[in-house]
Every structure is written in C-alpha cells, then in structure tokens.
C-alpha cells in the first residue's frame, strides 16, 4: 500500500497497488476529483 499526495489540493490518500509496475497508473483524488499519475506523487510505502 502506498501513501499518495494530490498535487492540486495537497491532501493525502492511500493507494493499494496490486502490482509493482506503476508506469501508466492514474488515480483520481477523492477530495477534489483531480486525476494524477501515481508514480510521480508517492510519499512513502506503508504497511497494510
């Protein structure tokens, strides 16, 4: 599980990655609806 940060509103959210390949993965922010690349906005890896 990864901790991501939205580049627009700066809120943090969890992302459960099923694979380690994050090249083309995108996530929509649950707070503001902005869609961003997962790979560029990882804060840290957390234990689930």
C-alpha positions in Angstrom: 0.0 0.0 0.0 1.3 3.5 -0.9 0.6 6.9 0.5 0.0 9.5 -2.2 -0.5 13.2 -2.2 -2.7 15.1 -4.6 -0.7 17.8 -6.4 -3.7 20.1 -6.6 -5.2 20.1 -3.1 -2.2 18.5 -1.2 -4.4 16.0 0.7 -3.0 12.6 1.4 -4.7 9.2 0.5 -3.9 5.6 0.4 -3.5 3.6 -2.8 -3.4 -0.2 -2.8 -1.2 -1.3 -5.6 -1.7 -4.8 -6.9 1.5 -4.8 -8.9 4.8 -3.0 -8.6 4.5 -1.6 -12.2 3.2 1.9 -11.7 4.3 3.4 -15.1 0.9 4.3 -16.5 -1.3 4.2 -13.4 -3.5 7.2 -12.6 -5.6 7.9 -9.5 -8.5 10.3 -9.1 -8.3 12.4 -5.9 -11.2 11.5 -3.6 -11.3 15.1 -2.3 -11.1 17.4 -5.4 -11.6 15.0 -8.3 -8.2 15.8 -9.9 -6.6 12.9 -11.9 -2.8 12.5 -11.5 -0.1 10.0 -12.1 0.6 7.6 -9.2 4.3 7.2 -9.9 5.1 11.0 -9.6 3.2 11.6 -6.3 4.2 8.8 -3.9 5.1 10.0 -0.4 6.0 6.6 1.1 5.2 2.9 1.3 3.0 1.9 4.2 2.1 -1.5 5.7 -1.5 -2.5 5.3 
